[in-house]
Amino acid sequence: MYLSKIELFGFKSFAHKVRIKFDKGLTAIVGPNGCGKTNIVDAMRWVLGEQKSSLLRSTKMENIIFNGSKNLKPLSLTEVSLTIENTKNILPVEYTEVTVTRRLYRNGESEFLLNQVPCRLKDILDLFTDTGMGSDAYSVIELKMIEEIISNKSEERLKLFEEAAGINRYKQRRKQTFKLLDSTSQDLSRVDDVLAEVEKKVKSLKLQVRKAEKLRELKIKIREIDLALSWLAMDEFREKLEPMQQRIRAEELLQQECTARIATEESIAQERELQLLREESALSETQKTVNETNKLIHTLEKELLQHEEHQKTFAAERARTGSIISRKEQKIGEQEQLEGELLQRKAPCKKKCNELHASFQTLVTEHDQLNTVLGERRGELDRERRLSAEEQSAANHLALTKQSLESKKEYLRTTVARLETKKLTLQEKLKSFSKAEKPLAEELARKTTQIADARDRERAVQLKQQEVTNQLEDKKEYLHRQRSVRDKLQNQILLANSVLDNFEGMPEGIGFLEKQKGGKPGVGCLSDLLSLEGSYRKAVNAALGESMNYYVCNSLHEAKEGIASLTRAQKGKVNFLVLELVTKGIVNNDPNISGAEKTLAVINHPPELHNALRLLLGQSYIVHDLGIAENLAQLYPDCSFVTIEGEKFAGKGLLFGGSSKNSEGLRLGKKTERDRLHKEFDSLEKAIKREEEALQHLSKELASLKTVEQRREIELLTTELGTLEKRAARMDAEKSGVSTEIQQAEEEITLLLLQRNNCDTEIERILPTISSSAEKARVYREKIQALQEKLTTLEARHHQLGRDLQARQSLSKDALLDLEKLKISIAGATESRVRLHEEIKKLNAEKAAAEKRLATGVEASEQMKKRLEGQLVAAAGQQNMVNTLESAYREHQAQQHEAQRTLRDLRRKYEVGLQLLSLLTNERIQLEHSLDRLFTEARLKHHCDLAAMAEPLFEPSFDRAAAQQQLEALTKQREQFGAVNELALEEYEGEKGRLDFLMEQKADLLSAEQQLRSTIEEINKTALQKFETTFREVRKNFISIFRELFDPEDEVDLLIHAEEDPLDAHIEIVAKPKGKKPLSIEQLSGGEKALTALSLLFAIYLVKPSPFCILDEVDAPLDDANVTRFIKLLKKFENNTQFIIVTHNKKTMASCQALYGVTMEEEGVSRLIPVRLEKIRL
């Protein structure tokens, strides 16, 4: 069986599809660093089911897909196929060629195929389990695994041994069984909880059933009385109901007769009503005609009145027009007279206007000349005022400067005084700081001392706390170890119990006699009464043979009782060893044989069994192997000899042998061992209790050692110290600030005094300039005053002339205005006269039209009066006809009212009958409702049809009132029962069935738990046996190969350190090359570590060879000499194992039959070049 080929596509740097064929023997994969050699190893590990991306040198699994290069795009998937020639059927499939394919897509989806058939990852892992070819087995060895195998952490080392021993399946099965056991224990716990609840509920329901039965009897009695009373009430209601129904039927007949009469009367009334409607319609039509005629008469009268009014209006208009014409002619004469008067006034007015205009022009000329003189005088005055203002501004500026200097001098004096005062205050404050510094420093020192003391106390408590904690941890650790030992003893006791309670391989009767409730009829089974060392168990088992299952009795009577019990129980037959019948005087004449040990000497037994054991084992001896037994049997034919492995040889021709099982003689000495274990367990339990008490005492002591108060005190003192330090720092800062302020005040005072002196000098300098400027200002003021007086005289003359000019101008304008008014009045009189002539003409035309309309209106009035008289005659005839029709209508209407009164009386009588019928019907309905209520109550309460019920049998002395009282009393009694579960019986039966079912389930779970424990024990025994056998063989091979690679006299060994679980044992490698004494294997050099690890790997290959092995640069740490040894070792194993080596060493390359060169011609893309060295050599 070997690896035939591997195909890669898109895996890491292999962008293109690559096929690598492998032959038996050695194959090397070579190439420079970083070209992708190890990617082939990763591909093999990946296709074998590796799930950890870190072991594939990637952060996540998708990174193994080709990610593109300069010229190639990234791929969307990767695929690796591995083909194995399964010629030796190591893989548990029927195919001789097995191809495992794994695909991974960039979206995270993956596929597994087995011979192109889709499968699961679990199928792949199961396929390679315990074959040495898994992803985590020893078929793929990298350089870093050398360090892992050699390191003190022996997990990797243990995995190699487990793979070689083929116990991974057992460990997985044990893990699954443990899970099942945990699940079963949890189920048992849940079942116990449910059982407790159900049992409690069943007891409660049992009490409720009794209460419900009493209530049922009470209800039956209540039902009988209630039904009897209901039947009597029903009979009474029925007796009342029959006559009431007859009366209702009679009333209904009367109502029907009344209804028929009402219908007849309503029919007659409707006919009369129709006749009235016809008459009313004819009357309405006639009245309508009369109304229309009256309306026409009214219209004609209205038109006649309007016409007469129009005639009056025309006459008035004619008179008004004549009057207006007269007034207009009078106004025309007045306007002509006014126009003549205005023409006479026009000439004098014009002359006056011309005179006033000439005098006005003269005054304007004089006023203009005076304006020119005033302008010149005002210019001169402005120039003088400007010069005076400039001089005054200079004088003001000097005065302001002087005032500013004096103000500044005063300010400087005041500031100096204030600074002097401040300086004195600061000096006083500085003295107060000096006085407060000393007590503050003393307080700081005292607080610092207190904090140091408090911290010392805290450290002492912490040290004590740490000491107690260490003691507590030591106690816990010791208690944990003791509990582990106790659990181990308990497991051993359980194992012993399971062995002793099993009675496997023994007659059925033995188990029956041992388990009898009344006590066993003897001492017990012989195998349970003996004790011995474990190494002699198989030998003593073989020596005793069938007698090991003898049942020991003190007397013959006990043996007979046992036989009788077996006969009664049909439990088969048993061999009884009766101690009182055994010969007491057996002489001890057994020879002492060299090289053999008496079997009886290795057995510990009660004194009463001595003679019996002398009888059974008197001529029995224990030797080391079957050859010695054969030789001694020929010398001592009367004796029998047994080996340590349980083989037996007797000189009389008896030979017993074959394969050895660990279960042989397992029961021997188990009872004594169990008793011893019980004693050890009890003493250990007491010790654990003492340790727990000590642990509790230490916990209390630890709890009492609280550092919270010390910590709180330290924090309080620290806070106070911080406050004092802040206060001291603040005082220092304030003191420094005060000193600085004093110094600044002194500097400011000096500067201010200097500035005050400068102010005095400047004031003295500007005083003469101020006096000269004041004199110049006085001269300018006198000159301006003289100019001002002259200008005032001129302005007074100018103002007077202006007033005269305005008066003359006003007179001129008034004269012009009067002239203009005369002109306008003359034009207005002319225009008014013309307008009046036109108006008179229009009025004459209107007067002629009015006279014409007045003549036409008189003729129209006469025609309208004649038409009106004709309409009045027609209206009188129509009104007579209306009166006749209305009289007939009133007569018929009175007759209809009489008929309506008769109909109302009939209806009133009908309604009274209806009310009576309604009352009777209501009473009937109430009776029927009462009956229905009785029927319903009987049906709901007692599930009985009262109407169909036979008449109850009443006793002559039956009293209805007494029965009612009895019913009320029984009802109260029922109410006093309180809440009663009437379904308790059904619930009780259901819960009882559930309880029985749960009890059965618990029994099944207990049985399943026992079976699981037996399975775990069997798995442990089988796996441990395989592991121990493999370890011995690997150890032997490791010593041989190590000495072959190093020196025959080197100290080397494999040691196993058993843990609580033997399958998780720690395997230690002892490797001390000649001349070196390293304290640990990790102190070896890199080459020595590599050779040691290779020695272990090849030692495992000798026990369970892997069909193929991939070695990734494991020869890197080796020098040339060690490489030669390494190649020699590979050549030794190449016939059984196919080696694929990734290497840089030329010697290793030269030793291989085929080379595969990996290059990277294009950056990021690996390429493969195969070379067959055998052909080249030929």
BAVOBA-916336 format. One record per residue (C-alpha): x, y, z. Coordinates in steps of 0.1 Angstrom, whole numbers, plus 5000, padded with zeros to 4 digits. Each point is the difference from the previous one (the first is absolute). Example, Ala and Ser with C-alpha at 12.3 -4.5 7.8 and 13.67 -1.06 7.14 Angstrom:
BEGIN
512349555078;501450344993;
***
This chain:
BEGIN
500050005000;501450344990;499250354988;499949994962;499250364991;498850345010;498350264978;499950375010;498050284984;499950365014;501649905033;502150295013;502750074974;499049714977;497750204976;500049744972;499149635004;503049805011;500249625003;502849835021;500449634996;501849815028;501649654999;501049785028;503350095017;501450355005;498750314982;501550345005;498450344995;502650274996;500350374991;501050345013;498450165030;496650154994;499349814968;497149795014;501549675011;498250005034;496850094982;499949644987;500349875036;497250245010;497949874972;500549645012;499150095035;497050214988;498549724979;500349765029;497650215019;502050275018;497650275013;502450245018;501150274976;502950095023;501549664993;499850084963;501850335007;497050224992;497850235021;496849864985;499249714978;499150214969;503650134998;501249664986;498250084967;502450154974;499750375004;501350114966;503350144987;501350274977;498749814969;497349775015;496750085015;499049855034;498249664999;496549945015;500849655013;502849765009;499949624996;502449735012;499749634992;502149735017;500149644986;501049715022;500749644988;498149805026;501649674992;500349885036;496450105009;501250225028;497350254992;496649855009;498650024964;499649744973;501950204974;503649944992;500550354988;498550285022;499950364989;499250275025;499050344986;499450325019;498750334984;499750345016;498350304985;500750365008;496650055015;500949755027;498249694987;501949684998;499549644986;501549665007;500049724975;501049645004;500749844966;498050284985;497049935023;499050295023;500549935037;500550175034;503150115018;499249755027;500149724974;503550114990;501250025037;498549665008;501649854969;503550105012;499549955037;502649765016;501749954966;502950245007;499050204969;497850285016;500650374998;501250005036;501749654999;503749934995;499749974962;500950374997;503050125020;501250364998;503150155016;497950185026;498549675010;503549885010;500050275027;496449915011;500949635003;503150085020;498550275023;498949925035;496450054989;499449644989;496550044984;501549964965;502149715013;496949835015;498050054967;502749814982;499849715024;496250004998;500149994962;502549725001;498049805026;496850064979;498050115031;498650324985;496849824992;499849875036;500650355014;497350154977;497649725010;500950065037;499350374996;496749924984;499249755028;500950265026;497650254984;497349735000;500849935036;499750375009;496850024981;498749695018;501050155034;498250324991;496949804989;500149815033;500250325019;497150144981;498049685004;500750015038;498750365002;496949914979;499549685022;500050215032;497550244985;497849734986;500049805033;499150315019;497250074975;498749635002;499850035038;498150334997;497649854974;499349705022;498750235027;498050204975;498449684987;498649925035;498650355003;498549984965;498249675008;498350155031;499050304979;498549764974;497849835026;498850345012;499250114964;497949694993;497850075031;499750374989;499149884965;497149785013;498550275021;500550284974;498449794973;497049925021;499450365009;500550104964;497449754988;497450135025;500750364988;499649884964;496749845007;498750335016;501150204970;498349774976;496650025019;500150384997;501050004964;497049824984;497150245010;502150294992;500649884964;496249954996;499350365010;502750134977;498349814970;496650175009;501650345001;501749944967;496549924984;498550335012;503050194987;499649844966;496350124998;501050355011;502750004973;497549914973;497650285010;502850255001;501149904965;496450054987;499750355016;503550094987;498949914964;496850225002;502150295015;502549974972;497350024973;498650325017;503550135002;500449964963;496750184993;501150295022;503350014982;498250034966;497750275013;502950185015;501849984967;497050164981;499650275026;503850074997;499850034962;497050245002;501750205027;503050024979;498050154971;498550265023;503450095013;501450044965;497050234991;500650205032;503650034992;499350134965;497550265015;502750105025;502550044972;497750224980;499250225030;503750045007;500850104963;497150255001;501450165031;503550014985;498650174969;498250265020;503150075020;502050044967;497450264988;500450205032;503849984997;499950134964;497850295010;502350095029;503049984977;498450244975;499450265028;503549965014;501750054966;498150334994;501150135034;503749914994;500050174966;498750325017;502850005026;502749934973;498950304980;500250225031;503749885007;501050084965;499150375006;502050005033;503149864983;499950274973;499850285026;503049855020;502249974969;499650374993;501050105036;503249784999;501250154967;499850355016;502349895030;502749844978;502050314988;500850175034;501149675015;502549944972;501650355005;500549945037;501949674993;502550174978;500950265026;500549745028;502349794978;502450304992;500550095037;500749635008;502849984974;501750315016;500149835035;501449684985;503150184986;500750175033;499749675019;502549824977;502650285006;499649965038;500549624997;503450044983;501350235029;498749755026;501849714983;503350185002;499650095037;499049645009;503149864982;502350235020;498249905032;500449624992;503850044994;500550175033;497849745018;502149714983;503350155012;498550055035;498749645000;503549874991;501650205027;497349895025;500549634990;503750035007;499350165034;497449735007;502449724991;502650145023;497550045028;498849644995;503649885000;500650185033;496849865015;500949654988;503450035016;498550125032;497449715000;502849754993;502150155028;497049965024;499449644987;503749915005;499950145035;496849805009;501549684984;503250045020;498050035032;497949704991;503149794991;501650105033;496949885019;499949674979;503749955007;499450025038;497049764997;502049754981;502950025025;497549925028;498649714980;503549864994;500750015037;496749805006;501149744975;503349965018;498149945032;497749734985;502849814982;501349825031;496849845012;499149894965;503449834995;499549825034;496549894989;501549874967;502749805017;497549855025;497649894971;502949864981;501049795030;496449885005;499849894964;503349815002;498849835031;496649914984;501849864969;502249795022;496949865017;498449944966;503249824988;500049795031;496349914994;500749934963;503049795008;497949805025;497249994974;502549884974;501349745024;496549885008;499150004963;503149794992;499149765027;496450004986;501249934965;502449735013;497049855019;497850024969;502749844979;500649735025;496249955005;499749984962;502649734998;498449825029;496650024983;501649874968;501449715019;496649955016;498250014966;502649754987;499449775030;496250044995;500549904963;502049705011;497349915025;497450044973;502149784977;500449745028;496250025007;499349954963;502349704999;498649855032;496450074991;500449884964;500749625007;501049974963;501449664991;498849855033;497049765006;496750185002;499549855035;503050195015;498450334992;496649885013;501549885034;502050325004;497050224994;497549825023;498050245021;499949785030;503749975001;502349774982;500249635012;503749995004;503350195000;500050094963;501749934967;503649885003;501450264976;498550285022;501749875032;503650014986;502450294995;503350024981;502350224980;498850094965;503049844983;499049655013;496350044990;500249804967;502249745016;497749945030;497050004976;501549724980;501049815031;496650015015;498149944968;496449925005;500449985038;500350385000;496250004996;499449775030;497550135026;501549975035;497749885029;501049945036;497749705004;498249744979;496750155012;500850344984;500949824968;496749815000;498150335006;501750154970;499249714978;496350025011;500050374992;501549934965;497549734994;497050225009;501250294979;501149784970;503450165000;502149704990;502749815019;503050135021;503149835014;500050035038;503249995021;499049885035;502750105024;499049755028;500449714976;503550104989;502749775016;501650195028;503249815003;501550064965;503749975003;502150274984;502549794981;500250214968;503650014987;501850334996;500950024963;502750244988;498850254974;496449955011;497950175026;497149835019;496750134988;498549995035;502850235012;498950294978;496449995013;498750185030;496949825015;498049965031;501449735024;496949784997;500749964963;503649875005;499249634998;497650054971;502750194980;502649735010;497749754985;499550204968;503550144995;502349775020;502049894969;499850324980;503050234992;500550324981;502950044975;501050274975;499349834967;498649694984;503549854993;500950005036;496649855009;500649724974;503549915014;498850015037;496949794991;502249724987;502050015032;497050025023;497149824982;497750025030;500150385000;498450264977;501750324989;498450324988;501750304983;499550375008;498050034967;497549735012;501449694982;499949675018;502149684996;499549685021;502349705000;496949774995;499650134964;497850305006;500950324980;498150335001;501050304979;499150254972;499650374997;499950205032;497150245009;500150275026;496649895012;501449675012;499649965038;498750355002;497749915029;502849855021;500650225030;497650264989;497949985031;503050055023;501250274977;496650175002;500149985038;503550155000;498850274977;497050075022;502350055030;502350224980;497050194987;498650055035;503350125014;500550234971;496550135004;500850085036;503250174990;498150204973;497550115027;502850115022;501650194972;496750164991;499650115036;503550154999;499250164967;496850155014;502050135030;502550164977;497250154979;498550155032;503450135010;500550154965;496650165002;500850155033;503350154986;498450294982;502150284987;497050224992;500250195033;503850064997;499550104964;497250245010;502150155028;502950044975;497850164974;498650235027;503550105013;501250034964;497150244993;500750205031;503750014990;499150114965;497950275015;502850125022;502549984971;497650204978;499750255029;503850025004;500550034963;497350274999;501750185029;503449984982;498450134968;498250285019;503250095019;502050014968;497250204984;500050255029;503850044998;499750064963;497250255005;502150195026;502950024976;497750114972;498450265022;503550155009;500950014963;496750174991;500550265028;503450094987;498750024964;497050215011;502250255019;502250054969;496950064979;498750265025;503250204998;499849994962;496550155002;501250295022;502850084975;497549994970;497550245018;502850265007;501049984963;496650084985;498950285024;501650294979;498549884968;496649995016;500350385011;501150124965;497149814983;497550165024;501250354991;499649934962;496549875005;499050325018;501150224970;498249794975;496850025021;500150395001;500550024962;497149754994;497750205023;500650334980;499349824967;497049855015;498550345009;500450144965;498549684984;497050045024;499250354987;500249894964;497849705006;497350215017;499950234969;499949684978;497149865020;498050324998;500550024962;498949644997;496850075018;499250304978;500749794969;497749735012;497250255007;500350174966;500149664983;496849905018;498150314989;501149944964;498849645001;496650105015;499450264972;500949734974;497649765017;497150255000;500550064963;500049634993;496949955020;498250274979;501049834968;498749665013;496750155012;499350164966;500749674982;497849815025;497150244995;500249954962;500249635002;497149985025;497850204977;500749774971;499349695021;496650145012;498850054964;500849644992;498249875031;496950204992;500049844965;500149655015;497250075025;497750124972;500449674982;499349805032;496850205006;498749924965;500649625005;498250005034;496950164985;500049744972;500249695025;497350165021;497550004972;500849634990;499649875037;496350125002;498949774972;501849695016;498450065033;496549974986;500749674983;501549845032;496950105021;497749814976;502149685001;500050015038;496250015002;499749684978;502449805023;498150105032;496749854986;501849664991;501649985034;496650035018;498649704980;503049785008;499850085038;496349885001;501149664986;502849975026;497550055029;497849724987;502849754997;501450095035;496649945017;499849644985;503649935011;499350115036;497049775003;502049694987;502950095023;497749995031;498849654990;503649884997;500950135035;497149805014;501249684983;503650075014;498650025036;498349664996;503249854986;502050145030;497649845024;500549674983;503750035001;500050105037;498049685007;502549804979;503050145019;498449925034;499549644988;503649994988;501250125035;497949735017;501449744975;503550125007;499649975037;498749654997;502749914975;502750145024;498649795029;500149704977;503550074989;501150045037;498549675008;501749844969;503350175010;499649875035;499549654985;503050054977;502150125029;499049685020;500949794969;503350184995;501049985036;499249635001;501949954968;503150215011;500149895036;499049644997;500149914963;496449905001;497050074977;497350115026;497250004974;500649634991;500749915036;497549765018;498150135030;502249945031;498649785028;499150235028;499449865035;496750095017;501950205026;501950204973;500350375010;501050234972;501250285023;502149765021;501549854968;500950364989;501750065033;501849674998;501250104965;501350335012;501849835029;501649754976;501050284976;501750195028;501849685010;501249964965;501250364999;502049945032;502049734982;502050294983;501949934969;499749644990;501849854970;497249784986;502349874973;502549885027;499349634993;500850044963;503150215008;501049755027;499849714976;502050204974;502750115024;500249655015;500649874965;502650274994;501849915033;500249634990;501350104966;502750235016;501049725023;500549784970;502050274983;502250055030;500749635001;500950014963;502350305005;501849835029;500549704979;501250214971;502450195023;501549675012;500449884965;501750324990;502449975029;500849644990;500650124965;502450285011;501849745022;500349764971;501250284977;502650115026;501349655004;500249934963;501550344991;502549995029;501149654990;500650124964;501850315013;502249815023;500949744974;500850274974;502050205026;502249705008;500749934964;500750374991;502250035030;502149704990;500250134964;500850365011;503049885021;501349794972;499750274973;501350285023;503249805007;500349924964;500050374991;502150115030;502249765020;499149655013;501050115036;497750315001;497450025027;496650014984;496549895012;496350084998;498250045033;496350015006;498550195030;496549885006;497350255009;496649945013;499049914965;502649764987;499250094964;501150365007;503349905014;503150224997;502749854979;503650115007;502949974977;503449935016;502850064975;503650065013;502649964973;503449885011;502050265019;496950225007;497750015030;497350254990;497450075028;497249994973;499749904964;499550364990;503750075008;501149784970;501250174969;497750044969;501649714982;499749775030;496450105005;499249924964;501749665001;498249925033;496750094985;500749804969;501049715022;496650015017;498250044967;501849704984;499549805032;496250064995;500349904963;501549675011;496949935021;497450154976;501550114968;498250284981;499649934963;501650334992;501950275019;500550374990;503150155015;500250384997;503650125004;500649785031;503749964989;500650385002;501749995035;502249694991;503650014990;501449794973;500849705022;496550005016;498550054965;501749684990;498649815030;496650154992;500149884963;501249665012;496949995023;497750104972;501449734977;499449745028;496350095000;499350084964;498849654992;497050045024;499550374999;499950254971;502050315009;499450354984;502750245012;500150384997;503750085003;502950234991;502749745008;501949874970;500749665016;496449955007;499150094964;502649764988;498549715020;496650044984;498749824969;498050304987;500350385003;497350264996;501350354996;497850285009;500850344984;498350344998;500850134965;497150245002;499750195033;497449845022;499449694978;501749675008;501149764972;501049635003;502949834982;500349615005;503349814998;500549625001;503449955016;500049634994;499950054962;502750275002;502349765020;499549734974;
***
